[in-house]
Amino acid sequence: MSAASDKPTVLAAPEPAAGFRRWMGHNAWRLALLFVGVLLPLAGFVALADEVHELEALYFDAPLLWTLHDLHAPGLDRFFVLLSKLGYEWFLIPADVLIVAALLWRRRWREASFVAICFVGSALLNVGSKQFFQRDRPSLWESIAPESTFSFPSGHAMGSMTLAITVVLLAWNTRWRWPVLVLAPSFSLLVSVSRVYLGVHYPSDILAGWCAALVWVVGCFLVMFRRRHPWGDRT
């Protein structure tokens, strides 16, 4: 036997496997975001929409409505009416416009486009969904802030969650991450609760609005920032 044959054979790692590991190392967070921010909420929206389309009553809707109704008091009435207005015409819409304008002023073209597409697309999806499902508003009691449009999904919940998720994703790699992560979803939660407290939305309308907002915003983010994070360049 030759000396050369006595040397141990060293097997190189297969290049495809090494490439896959490198790809996973750079993109695992995207896969996690895709699962948590798109696939799970999409499944939730589809499940809720199927029940609404079949005119089925969700078992938790009426009990939660009555639970919040039992809390009614003059002070809470004023508080939740104010929150409801802040969640649409008094704060939400002006904030949407100001964020886009600020990003354009700073010449953050991609970030501004992302925010504008998220806000406008969310509003259009909500209007289209309401017309498609045509779910009537709750009528368990006479609301102090009645609405005349359709109910599913909640526009206040979808709009406020769209704002919350958009600013969280934009702020994630900045020093403002944790304040935004706490304040923005909290605002959406309070606005959404106000709609159930006022008796103008079923809780399932709220959940559907949140799910739809997550799917839309996270989907837009993964498409528009597929090669970098926000603030990476000015393209």
C-alpha positions in Angstrom: 0.0 0.0 0.0 1.4 3.4 -0.9 2.1 6.2 1.5 -0.5 8.4 -0.2 -3.2 5.8 0.4 -2.5 5.9 4.2 -3.5 9.6 4.5 -7.0 10.2 5.9 -9.5 11.5 3.4 -10.9 14.9 4.3 -14.4 15.4 3.0 -15.3 19.0 2.3 -18.8 20.2 3.4 -21.2 20.1 0.5 -21.4 23.6 -1.0 -25.2 23.6 -1.2 -25.6 22.8 2.5 -23.1 25.5 3.4 -24.9 28.0 1.2 -28.2 27.1 2.8 -26.8 27.6 6.3 -25.5 31.0 5.3 -28.8 32.0 3.7 -30.7 30.9 6.8 -28.4 32.9 9.0 -29.2 36.0 7.1 -32.9 35.4 6.5 -34.2 33.5 9.5 -35.8 36.6 10.9 -37.6 37.2 7.6 -39.1 33.7 7.7 -40.1 34.2 11.3 -41.7 37.5 10.4 -43.5 35.9 7.4 -44.9 33.2 9.7 -45.9 35.5 12.6 -46.9 38.6 10.6 -48.5 37.1 7.5 -49.4 33.4 7.7 -50.9 33.3 11.2 -52.9 36.5 10.9 -54.0 35.5 7.4 -55.3 32.1 8.8 -57.1 34.0 11.6 -58.7 36.5 9.2 -59.9 33.6 6.9 -61.4 31.8 9.8 -63.3 34.9 11.0 -64.4 35.8 7.5 -65.7 32.3 6.9 -67.9 32.6 10.0 -69.2 36.0 9.0 -69.8 35.0 5.4 -71.9 32.0 6.6 -73.8 34.4 8.9 -72.6 32.4 12.0 -72.6 34.1 15.4 -69.2 33.9 17.0 -69.6 32.7 20.6 -67.5 35.4 22.2 -69.0 38.4 20.5 -72.1 39.1 22.5 -70.6 38.2 26.0 -67.7 40.6 25.4 -70.0 43.3 24.2 -72.3 43.0 27.3 -69.2 42.9 29.6 -68.0 46.2 28.4 -71.5 47.6 28.3 -71.8 46.9 32.0 -68.9 49.2 32.7 -70.7 52.2 31.2 -70.3 55.4 33.2 -70.3 59.1 32.2 -66.5 59.4 32.6 -65.8 56.3 30.6 -68.3 57.3 28.0 -66.4 60.6 27.3 -63.0 58.8 27.4 -63.9 56.2 24.9 -65.8 58.6 22.6 -62.6 60.7 22.6 -60.4 57.6 21.8 -62.7 56.6 19.0 -62.3 60.1 17.4 -58.6 60.0 17.9 -58.5 56.6 16.2 -59.8 58.1 13.0 -60.4 61.8 12.1 -58.8 63.6 15.0 -55.4 61.9 15.1 -55.0 58.8 12.9 -55.5 60.4 9.5 -53.4 63.5 10.3 -50.6 61.3 11.8 -50.6 59.2 8.6 -50.2 62.3 6.5 -47.5 63.9 8.7 -45.4 60.7 8.8 -45.3 60.5 5.0 -44.6 64.2 4.7 -41.8 64.0 7.2 -40.2 61.1 5.4 -40.5 62.9 2.0 -38.9 66.0 3.6 -36.0 63.9 4.8 -35.7 62.3 1.3 -36.4 58.8 2.6 -38.1 57.8 -0.6 -38.4 54.1 0.0 -39.6 54.6 3.6 -42.1 57.2 2.5 -43.4 54.9 -0.3 -43.7 52.0 2.2 -45.7 54.1 4.7 -48.0 55.6 2.0 -48.7 52.2 0.4 -49.5 50.7 3.8 -51.9 53.5 4.8 -53.7 53.9 1.5 -53.8 50.2 0.8 -55.1 49.4 4.3 -57.9 51.9 3.9 -58.9 50.6 0.4 -58.8 47.0 1.6 -61.0 47.9 4.6 -63.6 49.6 2.4 -63.6 46.8 -0.1 -64.0 44.2 2.7 -66.9 46.0 4.3 -68.7 46.1 1.0 -68.0 42.4 0.3 -69.1 41.1 3.7 -71.8 43.7 4.4 -72.1 42.7 8.1 -74.5 44.8 10.1 -73.4 46.7 13.2 -74.3 45.3 16.6 -77.7 46.2 17.8 -77.7 45.0 21.4 -78.3 48.5 22.7 -78.5 52.1 21.4 -75.0 53.4 21.0 -74.0 56.9 22.2 -71.9 57.2 19.0 -73.8 55.3 16.3 -72.4 54.3 13.0 -74.2 53.7 9.7 -71.6 51.8 7.6 -70.9 48.1 7.6 -69.1 46.5 10.4 -66.6 43.8 9.2 -63.7 44.4 9.6 -63.3 47.3 11.9 -61.8 50.4 10.1 -60.6 51.9 13.4 -58.9 48.6 14.5 -57.4 48.1 11.0 -56.3 51.7 10.6 -54.8 52.0 14.1 -53.0 48.7 13.8 -51.7 49.6 10.4 -50.2 52.7 11.9 -48.8 50.8 14.9 -47.1 48.0 12.9 -45.8 50.5 10.3 -44.0 52.7 12.8 -42.8 49.7 14.8 -41.1 48.2 11.7 -39.6 51.6 10.7 -38.3 52.2 14.3 -37.0 48.6 14.9 -33.3 49.4 14.1 -33.4 52.8 15.9 -33.1 53.9 19.5 -36.9 54.5 19.4 -37.7 50.8 19.1 -38.9 50.1 22.6 -41.0 53.3 23.2 -42.7 52.8 19.8 -43.2 49.1 20.5 -45.0 49.9 23.7 -47.0 53.1 22.7 -48.1 52.3 19.2 -49.8 48.9 19.9 -51.2 50.3 23.1 -52.9 53.1 21.2 -54.4 50.6 18.7 -55.6 48.4 21.6 -57.4 51.3 23.3 -59.0 52.6 20.1 -60.2 49.1 19.3 -61.6 48.6 22.8 -63.4 51.9 22.5 -65.3 50.6 19.5 -66.6 47.6 21.4 -67.4 49.7 24.4 -69.5 52.0 22.3 -71.3 49.0 20.9 -70.5 49.8 17.2 -68.3 46.7 16.5 -68.2 43.1 17.4 -65.0 41.8 19.0 -64.6 39.6 15.9 -64.6 42.8 13.7 -61.7 44.1 15.8 -59.7 40.8 15.5 -60.3 40.8 11.7 -59.1 44.3 11.4 -55.9 43.6 13.4 -55.2 40.4 11.3 -55.8 42.2 8.0 -53.5 45.1 9.0 -50.7 42.7 10.0 -50.9 40.8 6.7 -50.9 43.9 4.6 -48.2 45.8 6.4 -45.8 42.9 7.0 -46.3 41.7 3.5 -45.5 45.2 2.1 -42.4 45.4 4.3 -41.0 42.0 3.2 -41.5 43.0 -0.4 -40.1 46.6 -0.2 -37.2 45.8 2.2 -36.2 42.4 0.9 -32.5 43.3 0.6 -32.0 45.7 3.5 -33.6 47.3 6.6 -35.2 50.7 6.6 -32.7 53.6 6.8 -30.1 51.6 5.0 -29.7 54.0 2.1 -31.6 56.7 0.2 -32.9 54.6 -2.8 
